Amino acid sequence: MITKDILYIILLYIYLIDTQQKPFIMKKLIIIFLSIVLISSCSDKEDLVGRWEDNIKLSAKTAEFEAKADSVIITTEGDWWMIDEVIFNDNSYNYNPDENLSLYSYPYAIIGDDFVVEKRDKTTLFIRLDENETGEERILGISLLAGDYGDHVVVKQSAQ
């Protein structure tokens, strides 16, 4: 922040400058003054508008399964979140309820051929993968949203 003392020094300097050099010096001083104002106005503000803290607070963000069918329950401290998207085998899945149902409500599930991702209640996310018979590792990605805050869970399943 620019203090009064700095402004007084700048004004005093301008006053003492030779009149012939004044236009050239004035331009430099104006540029310096504007630079100082711009630099001092840029600061690391903790409370940026639109920046949300972690309000989901997942108990785990990753899980690893063997090739056999397996499941995991992940809990949250936050109780106001929704499943935004599930990505499995390069395909994207979304839950599309009728427009009267809020995705922040519960329960609902996104069901694919080899997986189930379910919001069981306000703080419980259930994930199940069927047996992996593909011979390759499979990755299930789940995106969660709570207002402007997003988080994700990644589940890796080994190949047979």
C-alpha positions as CSV (number, residue, x, y, z in Angstrom):
1,M,0.0,0.0,0.0
2,I,1.3,3.5,-0.8
3,T,1.7,5.6,2.3
4,K,1.3,9.4,2.7
5,D,5.0,9.7,3.2
6,I,5.8,8.2,-0.2
7,L,3.2,10.5,-1.9
8,Y,4.8,13.5,-0.2
9,I,8.2,12.5,-1.4
10,I,7.0,12.1,-4.9
11,L,5.2,15.5,-4.9
12,L,8.3,17.2,-3.4
13,Y,10.5,15.6,-6.1
14,I,8.1,16.9,-8.8
15,Y,8.3,20.4,-7.3
16,L,12.1,20.5,-7.3
17,I,12.6,19.3,-10.9
18,D,14.0,21.7,-13.4
19,T,11.3,23.2,-15.6
20,Q,13.0,22.2,-18.9
21,Q,13.1,18.6,-18.0
22,K,9.7,18.6,-16.3
23,P,7.6,17.0,-19.2
24,F,10.0,14.1,-19.6
25,I,10.4,13.6,-15.8
26,M,6.7,13.9,-15.3
27,K,6.0,11.1,-17.7
28,K,8.5,8.9,-15.9
29,L,7.1,9.8,-12.5
30,I,3.5,9.1,-13.7
31,I,4.6,5.7,-15.0
32,I,6.4,4.9,-11.7
33,F,3.5,6.1,-9.6
34,L,1.0,4.0,-11.6
35,S,3.3,1.0,-11.4
36,I,3.5,1.3,-7.6
37,V,-0.3,1.6,-7.3
38,L,-0.8,-1.4,-9.5
39,I,1.8,-3.5,-7.7
40,S,0.5,-2.6,-4.3
41,S,-3.1,-3.4,-5.2
42,C,-2.1,-6.9,-6.2
43,S,-1.9,-9.0,-3.1
44,D,-2.5,-12.6,-2.0
45,K,-6.0,-12.3,-0.6
46,E,-7.2,-15.3,1.4
47,D,-10.9,-14.5,0.9
48,L,-11.2,-14.4,-2.8
49,V,-14.7,-14.0,-4.1
50,G,-15.9,-17.3,-5.6
51,R,-13.1,-19.4,-4.1
52,W,-14.6,-22.2,-1.9
53,E,-12.7,-24.2,0.6
54,D,-13.0,-28.0,0.8
55,N,-16.6,-28.5,2.0
56,I,-16.9,-32.1,1.0
57,K,-13.9,-33.5,3.1
58,L,-13.6,-37.0,1.7
59,S,-12.4,-39.8,4.0
60,A,-10.3,-41.1,1.0
61,K,-9.6,-39.9,-2.5
62,T,-8.2,-43.2,-3.9
63,A,-8.9,-46.9,-3.6
64,E,-7.2,-49.9,-5.2
65,F,-9.0,-53.1,-5.9
66,E,-7.8,-56.6,-6.9
67,A,-9.2,-58.0,-10.1
68,K,-12.1,-59.7,-8.2
69,A,-15.3,-57.8,-7.6
70,D,-14.9,-55.4,-4.7
71,S,-16.5,-52.3,-3.1
72,V,-15.6,-49.4,-0.9
73,I,-17.5,-46.9,1.2
74,I,-16.2,-43.4,1.3
75,T,-17.6,-41.0,3.9
76,T,-17.7,-37.2,3.9
77,E,-17.7,-34.6,6.6
78,G,-19.8,-32.3,4.4
79,D,-23.4,-33.2,3.8
80,W,-24.2,-31.0,0.8
81,W,-22.6,-32.5,-2.3
82,M,-23.5,-34.3,-5.5
83,I,-22.0,-36.8,-7.9
84,D,-21.2,-34.7,-11.0
85,E,-19.8,-37.3,-13.3
86,V,-18.4,-40.8,-13.4
87,I,-15.7,-41.8,-16.0
88,F,-15.1,-45.4,-16.7
89,N,-13.3,-47.0,-19.7
90,D,-13.2,-43.6,-21.4
91,N,-17.0,-43.2,-21.1
92,S,-18.7,-40.5,-19.2
93,Y,-21.8,-41.2,-17.1
94,N,-24.1,-38.7,-15.4
95,Y,-27.2,-39.1,-13.3
96,N,-30.1,-37.3,-15.0
97,P,-33.0,-37.2,-12.7
98,D,-36.3,-35.6,-13.5
99,E,-36.0,-31.8,-13.0
100,N,-37.8,-31.9,-9.7
101,L,-35.1,-33.9,-7.9
102,S,-32.0,-32.2,-6.6
103,L,-28.7,-34.0,-7.1
104,Y,-27.7,-32.8,-3.6
105,S,-30.5,-35.0,-2.2
106,Y,-30.2,-38.8,-1.7
107,P,-30.2,-41.7,-2.4
108,Y,-29.4,-42.1,-6.1
109,A,-27.0,-44.3,-8.1
110,I,-25.2,-44.2,-11.4
111,I,-25.1,-47.7,-12.7
112,G,-22.9,-48.9,-15.6
113,D,-22.3,-52.4,-17.0
114,D,-19.4,-53.1,-14.6
115,F,-19.8,-50.5,-11.8
116,V,-22.2,-48.9,-9.3
117,V,-21.6,-45.4,-7.8
118,E,-24.2,-44.6,-5.2
119,K,-24.9,-41.6,-3.0
120,R,-26.5,-43.6,-0.1
121,D,-27.1,-40.7,2.2
122,K,-25.8,-37.2,2.9
123,T,-22.3,-38.4,3.9
124,T,-21.9,-41.8,2.2
125,L,-20.5,-42.7,-1.2
126,F,-20.6,-46.4,-2.2
127,I,-18.5,-47.6,-5.1
128,R,-18.6,-51.2,-6.5
129,L,-16.7,-52.7,-9.4
130,D,-17.5,-56.1,-10.9
131,E,-14.7,-58.6,-11.5
132,N,-12.2,-57.3,-14.0
133,E,-12.0,-59.9,-16.8
134,T,-10.4,-57.5,-19.4
135,G,-6.8,-58.4,-18.7
136,E,-6.0,-54.6,-18.3
137,E,-6.1,-52.3,-15.3
138,R,-9.4,-50.4,-15.1
139,I,-9.8,-46.9,-13.6
140,L,-13.0,-45.4,-12.3
141,G,-13.1,-41.7,-11.8
142,I,-15.8,-39.9,-9.8
143,S,-16.2,-36.1,-9.8
144,L,-18.1,-34.6,-6.8
145,L,-19.4,-31.0,-6.5
146,A,-20.5,-28.9,-3.6
147,G,-21.3,-25.4,-4.9
148,D,-18.2,-24.1,-6.5
149,Y,-15.9,-26.7,-4.9
150,G,-15.1,-29.8,-6.8
151,D,-13.2,-33.0,-5.7
152,H,-12.7,-36.5,-7.0
153,V,-12.2,-40.1,-6.2
154,V,-10.1,-42.5,-8.3
155,V,-10.5,-46.3,-8.0
156,K,-8.0,-48.5,-9.7
157,Q,-8.8,-52.2,-10.3
158,S,-5.9,-54.6,-11.1
159,A,-5.9,-56.8,-14.2
160,Q,-6.4,-60.6,-13.8
